Amino acid sequence: MGEGSNKHRAALDLVTRGLAAQQIGDWQPALALYRESIALEPTAEAHTFIGWVLSFDDNLLHKAIDECREAIAIDPNFGNPYNDIGVYLMRLGKLAEAIPWLERAKAAARYEPRHFPYLNLGNICLLRGELVAAIREFEGGLEYAPGDEHLNAKLAHLRSRLN
């Protein structure tokens, strides 16, 4: 069907309802709404957000990654699943594998919140002891979220360590 169709709008409405349920901690109803959305019309959003819910259980991180891969297959311009795969790989201790996914998130045409992959890459740099590279990533994130207190605080702390 595709964007703009009634079926597509209805599928995305179910995703929106799923997000609302997820935001108040109702994960099972959220999953049901995302799956109902996919049954109507598969979307990158529904697969990404199923992955997000699954990621709350560390034992399901590989399934969460699979859902994100499904999302990318549907819409390779949607940046969220790239970032999410990067985060899940970080949680699995696979920092080197996470980097290309986070770089793809940075380059994605359709992605909000755009500063997240910069934050995640900066955190990888910190874990590797690469302070200058971390600062560069955090500065990149601030270009998209200049008022982000967390990023500003991290940058201030790192800059003070270099002086």
N, C-alpha and C positions, 0 to 999 in steps of 0.2 A: 504494500500500500504506500508507505512512505510518509514523510512529513506533510502536514497539512490535511491529511485524510481524517475523517471522523474516527476511524479505528485507531489511528495513531494518537489523536488527541485523547481518546478514552484510555488508551494504554498509559499515556503520560499522566493522566489524572489519577490513575491507580497508583503510579509511582509516587506522586505527590502525597496521596493519602498514606502510602507506606512510610514515607519520610516523616510525616506527622506522627504516626504511631511509633516509629523508631525513636524520635526525639524525646518521647516521654517514657521510653524504656519498654514499650510493648513490642518485643522483637518477633515473637511468633506471629502476631497479626500483621506486622510489617512484612515478614517473609511471605505470608499468604497473599498479601496484596501485590507484592512484586511478582510472585509466580502467576497470579491471575493476570497481571499486566502482560507477562510474557506469553501466556496462552492466547491472549487477544492479539498481540503483535509484539514480537521480541524487539527490545530496545537496548541500546548500550547502557542507558541509565538503570533499567531494572536489573540487568546482570551485574553492573558495578555495585549497586546497593545491596543485592543479595550477598555479594562477596564481602561487603562491609559488615553485614550482620554476622556472617560466618566467621569473620576474623576476630570476633569477640572471644572465640574459643581457639586457643593456640593449636589445638589438635586438628582444626579445620582450615589452617592457613593455606594448605595446598589446594583445597577445594575453593577457597576464596580467590586464589590466583587463577584457577580454571575459569571461574565466573568472569573475572576481569579479562581473560583472554577471549571469552565469548563476546564481551562488550566491544573489544577492539575489533573483532571480526565483523561486527555489525557496523561500527562507526569508528574508523581509525583516527578521525579528527577529534574525538572526545578524549580529553586529557586525563580525566579523573582515574580511569583504570590503570593508566601507565604509572601514575604516582602511587596508587594503591599497591600495585605489584611491587614497586620499589620499597614501600614501607613494609609489606609482608616479608619480603626477602631480608630486609634489615632485621626484622624480628626473628627470622630464622638464622641470623648470624652470617648471612651471605652478602656482605657489604659490596664486594666487587661486582656481583651479579646485579645488585640493586641500581648501580650507577647508570647504566644505559637506559633503564626504564625511567628513571627520574629525569634524565636528559630529554627523553622523548616527551615526557609530560611538559617540560619547559617549552618545547617547540610546538606543542599541539595547538591547532587552530581554535579549538573550542574547549576552554578550561577555566573554571573558577573553583576555588580561589588560587589564582596563578602564582602566588608567593610560596605555596606549600612545597613544591619540588626544590626550590632554592633552600628553604629551611631544612629539608631532609638531607639534601646534598651537603649543606653546611655541617649538619650533625655527623655525617659520615666522615667528613674532613677532620672534625674534632676528635672523633674516635681514633683516627689514624695519626693524630698529632700534627696535622697540617693546618696550623693557625692562619696563615696568610690566605690559603685557599678557602678556609671556612669564612673568613671575613669577606672575601670576594663573593661567595654564594649568598651570605646574609645581606650584603649590600644589593645584590641583584634582586633579592626578595623585597627589599624596601622600595625598590622602584615601583612595585605593584601594590605595596601596602605600606606607604610611608608612615602611617600612624600606628603600626603594629608595635605595641609596647614590648612584647616578648622578643621580637627581632631587634628592636632598639636596645634593649637591656643586654642581650647577648653580644651585640656589636660593641657596646660601651665596655663591657667586661673584657672582651678579647683585645680591643685596642689598648686597654690599660695594661694588659699582660705583655704586649709588645713594647711598651715604653719603658 
